[in-house]
Amino acid sequence: MFIVFIVLAGIAFLIMIAGLILLRKSFKWEKVNGTYKYKSSKSLSRKNGTQIKHREIGIQKMKGIMGSFSIKYQIPEFYQKLRSGDRKTIRFSLLLFGGIGFVLCIFLAIGTGLAEGGDPNGWYFIGAVIIFIILVVFLHTRSVKKSNPLKPD
């Protein structure tokens, strides 16, 4: 099974690269050269019964070219555009599902490699992937049901 998951990870990686290549015109490229200030905030922590929000402020020197792209979809809108054949949505779904498939197949390959080698810790990798898939499917179906309530006839 190890070889099967490695081959599937390779195929998923190629699909992800195809999605990136097809979305290359959606990227926004900027030349950066200088010192940039950044802000970030970590999750809340509890201390003495109160919540504290951790903020980070820093300075980073950057030189080169930076690329980014942004796509925002609501789940019903995503499915509607996918059904209608919107090219950008199809390309984004190639990137998304290729990336997710690549990561999951790599973890499954590690888990099956360890399990086939006699290490019982490989089952933890396999179990984590299965739990992740179940959780994502559950949250996705719940989100779809909430956004598309059944209409009475």
PyMOL commands that set and color helices and strands:
alter all, ss='L'
color gray80, all
select helices_A, chain A and resi 2-22+24-26+75-84+87-116+122-147
alter helices_A, ss='H'
color red, helices_A
select strands_A, chain A and resi 28-47+50-68
alter strands_A, ss='S'
color yellow, strands_A
deselect
rebuild
show_as cartoon
